[in-house]
């Protein structure tokens, strides 16, 4: 179930092209804010550990994908 949620969040963030709010993601996945925050922070940790070319950019109210600056060099 966690992998499906990761995939769904990645798809939403990728196709949106702009930051997506916590509330929008919660509604799309039908989960609570606590669950959403746990998933997002788990994804962020996984991205860092796997040294992916993208990262999650997290603000107080939204999320988006960014390319790592080191990849662009």
DSSP file (Angstrom, degrees, kcal/mol; ACC not computed):
  #  RESIDUE AA STRUCTURE BP1 BP2  ACC     N-H-->O    O-->H-N    N-H-->O    O-->H-N    TCO  KAPPA ALPHA  PHI   PSI    X-CA   Y-CA   Z-CA
    1    1 A X     >        0   0    0      0, 0.0     4,-2.0     0, 0.0     5,-0.2   0.000 360.0 360.0 360.0 -40.2    0.0    0.0    0.0
    2    2 A X  H  >  +     0   0    0      1,-0.2     4,-2.7     2,-0.2     5,-0.2   0.917 360.0  51.3 -60.6 -44.5    2.9    2.4    0.9
    3    3 A X  H  > S+     0   0    0      1,-0.2     4,-2.5     2,-0.2    -1,-0.2   0.872 108.2  52.2 -61.9 -37.4    4.5    1.9   -2.6
    4    4 A X  H  > S+     0   0    0      2,-0.2     4,-2.4     1,-0.2    -1,-0.2   0.891 110.6  47.8 -65.4 -38.9    1.1    2.6   -4.3
    5    5 A X  H  X S+     0   0    0     -4,-2.0     4,-2.7     2,-0.2     5,-0.2   0.913 110.5  51.4 -68.6 -42.2    0.9    5.9   -2.3
    6    6 A X  H  X S+     0   0    0     -4,-2.7     4,-2.9     1,-0.2    -2,-0.2   0.954 112.4  47.0 -55.7 -50.2    4.5    6.8   -3.2
    7    7 A X  H  X S+     0   0    0     -4,-2.5     4,-2.5     1,-0.2    -2,-0.2   0.900 111.8  49.9 -60.8 -42.9    3.7    6.2   -6.8
    8    8 A X  H  X S+     0   0    0     -4,-2.4     4,-2.5     2,-0.2    -1,-0.2   0.918 112.5  46.9 -63.5 -43.8    0.5    8.2   -6.7
    9    9 A X  H  X S+     0   0    0     -4,-2.7     4,-2.8     2,-0.2     5,-0.3   0.931 111.8  50.8 -64.3 -45.5    2.2   11.2   -5.0
   10   10 A X  H  X S+     0   0    0     -4,-2.9     4,-2.5    -5,-0.2    -2,-0.2   0.918 111.7  48.2 -57.9 -44.4    5.1   11.1   -7.5
   11   11 A X  H  X S+     0   0    0     -4,-2.5     4,-2.6    -5,-0.2     5,-0.3   0.931 112.3  48.1 -62.2 -46.7    2.7   11.0  -10.4
   12   12 A X  H  X S+     0   0    0     -4,-2.5     4,-1.7     1,-0.2    -2,-0.2   0.936 114.7  45.3 -60.7 -47.3    0.6   13.9   -9.0
   13   13 A X  H  X S+     0   0    0     -4,-2.8     4,-1.0     1,-0.2    52,-0.3   0.884 114.2  49.8 -65.2 -38.3    3.7   16.0   -8.3
   14   14 A X  H  < S+     0   0    0     -4,-2.5     3,-0.3    -5,-0.3    -2,-0.2   0.941 115.5  39.8 -66.9 -48.4    5.2   15.2  -11.7
   15   15 A X  H  < S+     0   0    0     -4,-2.6    -1,-0.2     1,-0.2    -2,-0.2   0.745 105.3  66.6 -77.2 -21.9    2.2   16.1  -13.9
   16   16 A X  H  < S-     0   0    0     -4,-1.7    -1,-0.2    -5,-0.3    -2,-0.2   0.882  79.5-157.5 -68.4 -36.8    1.1   19.1  -11.9
   17   17 A X     <  +     0   0    0     -4,-1.0     2,-0.3    -3,-0.3    -1,-0.1   0.464  69.3  58.8  72.9  -1.1    4.2   21.2  -12.9
   18   18 A X  S    S-     0   0    0     -5,-0.2    -1,-0.1    45,-0.1    -2,-0.1  -0.951 104.3 -64.8-149.1 165.7    3.7   23.3   -9.8
   19   19 A X        -     0   0    0     -2,-0.3     2,-0.4    45,-0.1    45,-0.2  -0.199  46.2-146.6 -56.6 145.3    3.6   22.8   -6.0
   20   20 A X  E     -A   63   0A   0     43,-2.9    43,-2.3    -3,-0.0    -1,-0.1  -0.944  17.4-120.0-115.7 134.4    0.6   20.7   -4.8
   21   21 A X  E  >  -A   62   0A   0     -2,-0.4     4,-2.2    41,-0.2    41,-0.3  -0.319  17.1-119.2 -75.0 155.7   -0.9   21.4   -1.4
   22   22 A X  H  > S+     0   0    0     39,-1.7     4,-2.7     1,-0.2     5,-0.2   0.903 116.0  53.4 -54.4 -44.6   -1.1   19.0    1.4
   23   23 A X  H  > S+     0   0    0     38,-0.3     4,-2.5     1,-0.2    -1,-0.2   0.892 106.7  51.1 -63.0 -41.7   -4.9   19.2    1.3
   24   24 A X  H  > S+     0   0    0      2,-0.2     4,-2.2     1,-0.2    -1,-0.2   0.921 112.9  45.4 -62.8 -43.6   -5.0   18.3   -2.5
   25   25 A X  H  X S+     0   0    0     -4,-2.2     4,-2.1     2,-0.2    -2,-0.2   0.909 111.7  52.5 -66.6 -41.4   -2.8   15.3   -1.9
   26   26 A X  H  X>S+     0   0    0     -4,-2.7     5,-1.6     1,-0.2     4,-1.4   0.931 112.0  45.7 -58.4 -46.5   -4.8   14.2    1.1
   27   27 A X  H  <5S+     0   0    0     -4,-2.5    -1,-0.2     1,-0.2    -2,-0.2   0.905 111.2  52.0 -65.3 -41.6   -8.0   14.4   -0.9
   28   28 A X  H  <5S+     0   0    0     -4,-2.2    -1,-0.2     1,-0.2    -2,-0.2   0.858 121.5  32.4 -63.6 -35.0   -6.6   12.6   -3.9
   29   29 A X  H  <5S-     0   0    0     -4,-2.1    -1,-0.2    -5,-0.1    -2,-0.2   0.496 102.8-128.6-100.6  -5.7   -5.3    9.7   -1.7
   30   30 A X  T  <5 +     0   0    0     -4,-1.4     2,-0.3     1,-0.2    -3,-0.2   0.950  63.9 128.1  54.9  54.4   -8.2    9.8    0.9
   31   31 A X      < -     0   0    0     -5,-1.6    -1,-0.2    -6,-0.1    -2,-0.1  -0.870  59.7 -99.0-133.1 167.0   -5.8    9.9    3.8
   32   32 A X     >  -     0   0    0     -2,-0.3     4,-2.5    -3,-0.1     5,-0.1  -0.329  33.3-109.9 -81.6 166.1   -5.3   12.1    6.9
   33   33 A X  H  > S+     0   0    0      2,-0.2     4,-2.6     1,-0.2     5,-0.2   0.863 119.9  54.0 -62.1 -37.6   -2.7   14.9    7.3
   34   34 A X  H  > S+     0   0    0      2,-0.2     4,-2.1     1,-0.2    -1,-0.2   0.927 110.5  45.8 -63.8 -45.3   -0.8   12.8    9.7
   35   35 A X  H  > S+     0   0    0      2,-0.2     4,-2.4     1,-0.2    -2,-0.2   0.914 112.6  51.6 -62.6 -42.7   -0.6    9.9    7.2
   36   36 A X  H  X S+     0   0    0     -4,-2.5     4,-2.8     1,-0.2    -2,-0.2   0.929 109.9  48.0 -61.4 -47.3    0.4   12.4    4.4
   37   37 A X  H  X S+     0   0    0     -4,-2.6     4,-2.4     1,-0.2     5,-0.2   0.896 111.3  50.9 -61.7 -41.1    3.2   13.9    6.4
   38   38 A X  H  X S+     0   0    0     -4,-2.1     4,-1.8    -5,-0.2    -1,-0.2   0.916 112.8  46.0 -62.8 -43.3    4.6   10.5    7.4
   39   39 A X  H  X S+     0   0    0     -4,-2.4     4,-2.7     2,-0.2    -2,-0.2   0.935 112.7  49.6 -65.4 -46.8    4.5    9.4    3.8
   40   40 A X  H  X S+     0   0    0     -4,-2.8     4,-2.6     1,-0.2    -2,-0.2   0.921 113.0  46.2 -60.0 -45.5    6.1   12.6    2.4
   41   41 A X  H  X S+     0   0    0     -4,-2.4     4,-1.9     1,-0.2    -1,-0.2   0.839 112.1  51.3 -69.9 -31.3    8.9   12.5    5.0
   42   42 A X  H  X S+     0   0    0     -4,-1.8     4,-2.3    -5,-0.2    -1,-0.2   0.900 110.8  49.0 -67.8 -41.1    9.5    8.8    4.3
   43   43 A X  H  X S+     0   0    0     -4,-2.7     4,-2.7     2,-0.2    -2,-0.2   0.923 109.8  51.6 -62.1 -44.9    9.7    9.6    0.6
   44   44 A X  H  X S+     0   0    0     -4,-2.6     4,-1.9     1,-0.2    -1,-0.2   0.913 110.8  47.8 -59.6 -43.9   12.2   12.4    1.2
   45   45 A X  H  X S+     0   0    0     -4,-1.9     4,-2.4     1,-0.2    -1,-0.2   0.913 111.8  50.1 -63.0 -43.8   14.4   10.1    3.3
   46   46 A X  H  X S+     0   0    0     -4,-2.3     4,-2.3     1,-0.2    -2,-0.2   0.905 107.6  53.5 -62.9 -42.5   14.3    7.4    0.6
   47   47 A X  H  <>S+     0   0    0     -4,-2.7     5,-1.9     1,-0.2     4,-0.4   0.917 111.6  45.9 -58.7 -44.2   15.2    9.9   -2.1
   48   48 A X  H ><5S+     0   0    0     -4,-1.9     3,-0.9     1,-0.2    -2,-0.2   0.921 113.0  49.0 -66.2 -43.4   18.3   11.0   -0.1
   49   49 A X  H 3<5S+     0   0    0     -4,-2.4    -2,-0.2     1,-0.2    -1,-0.2   0.863 114.5  44.8 -65.2 -36.7   19.4    7.4    0.7
   50   50 A X  T 3<5S-     0   0    0     -4,-2.3    -1,-0.2    -5,-0.2    -2,-0.2   0.440 105.3-130.6 -88.1  -0.3   19.0    6.3   -2.9
   51   51 A X  T < 5 -     0   0    0     -3,-0.9    -3,-0.2    -4,-0.4    -4,-0.1   0.914  39.1-176.2  50.5  51.1   20.8    9.4   -4.2
   52   52 A X      < -     0   0    0     -5,-1.9    -1,-0.1     2,-0.2    16,-0.0  -0.263  37.0-117.2 -72.8 163.5   18.1   10.1   -6.8
   53   53 A X  S    S+     0   0    0     14,-0.1    15,-2.4    17,-0.0     2,-0.3   0.482  96.0  56.4 -81.7  -3.5   18.3   12.9   -9.3
   54   54 A X  E     -B   67   0A   0     13,-0.3     2,-0.3    -7,-0.1    13,-0.2  -0.849  64.4-165.4-123.0 162.6   15.2   14.5   -7.8
   55   55 A X  E     -B   66   0A   0     11,-2.6    11,-2.5    -2,-0.3     2,-0.5  -0.951  26.7-108.9-139.1 161.1   14.3   15.7   -4.4
   56   56 A X  E     -B   65   0A   0     -2,-0.3     2,-0.6     9,-0.2     9,-0.2  -0.787  23.9-152.1 -89.3 134.0   11.1   16.8   -2.7
   57   57 A X  E     -B   64   0A   0      7,-3.3     7,-1.4    -2,-0.5     2,-0.5  -0.944  18.5-167.2-106.3 117.5   10.8   20.5   -2.0
   58   58 A X  E     +B   63   0A   0     -2,-0.6     5,-0.2     5,-0.2     2,-0.2  -0.905  12.5 174.2-113.9 127.5    8.6   20.9    1.1
   59   59 A X        -     0   0    0      3,-2.8     5,-0.0    -2,-0.5    -2,-0.0  -0.576  52.8 -88.3-112.5-175.7    7.0   24.1    2.3
   60   60 A X  S    S+     0   0    0     -2,-0.2     3,-0.1     1,-0.2   -38,-0.0   0.769 124.2  17.0 -64.8 -24.8    4.6   24.6    5.1
   61   61 A X  S    S+     0   0    0      1,-0.1   -39,-1.7   -40,-0.1   -38,-0.3   0.468 122.2  36.9-129.3  -3.7    1.6   24.0    2.8
   62   62 A X  E     -A   21   0A   0    -41,-0.3    -3,-2.8   -40,-0.1     2,-0.3  -0.945  52.1-147.7-150.3 169.4    2.8   22.4   -0.4
   63   63 A X  E     +AB  20  58A   0    -43,-2.3   -43,-2.9    -2,-0.3     2,-0.3  -0.966  18.5 164.0-136.7 149.8    5.2   19.9   -2.1
   64   64 A X  E     - B   0  57A   0     -7,-1.4    -7,-3.3    -2,-0.3     2,-0.4  -0.972  34.8-108.1-155.5 165.7    6.9   19.6   -5.4
   65   65 A X  E     - B   0  56A   0    -52,-0.3     2,-0.3    -2,-0.3    -9,-0.2  -0.795  33.1-176.3 -95.4 142.0    9.7   17.8   -7.1
   66   66 A X  E     - B   0  55A   0    -11,-2.5   -11,-2.6    -2,-0.4     2,-0.3  -0.976  28.6-114.2-132.6 150.7   13.0   19.5   -8.0
   67   67 A X  E     - B   0  54A   0     -2,-0.3   -13,-0.3   -13,-0.2     2,-0.1  -0.640  43.0-103.6 -78.2 140.7   16.1   18.3   -9.8
   68   68 A X    >>  -     0   0    0    -15,-2.4     3,-1.3    -2,-0.3     4,-0.8  -0.446  23.7-132.3 -63.4 134.1   19.1   18.2   -7.6
   69   69 A X  G >4 S+     0   0    0      1,-0.3     3,-0.7     2,-0.2     4,-0.4   0.837 105.1  60.2 -57.7 -33.4   21.4   21.1   -8.3
   70   70 A X  G >4 S+     0   0    0      1,-0.2     3,-0.6     2,-0.2    -1,-0.3   0.757  97.7  59.7 -67.6 -23.6   24.4   18.9   -8.5
   71   71 A X  G <4 S+     0   0    0     -3,-1.3    -1,-0.2     1,-0.2    -2,-0.2   0.802  98.0  59.3 -72.0 -29.7   22.8   17.0  -11.4
   72   72 A X  G <<        0   0    0     -4,-0.8    -1,-0.2    -3,-0.7    -2,-0.2   0.586 360.0 360.0 -78.5 -10.2   22.7   20.1  -13.5
   73   73 A X    <         0   0    0     -3,-0.6    -1,-0.2    -4,-0.4    -2,-0.1   0.478 360.0 360.0 -77.9 360.0   26.4   20.7  -13.5
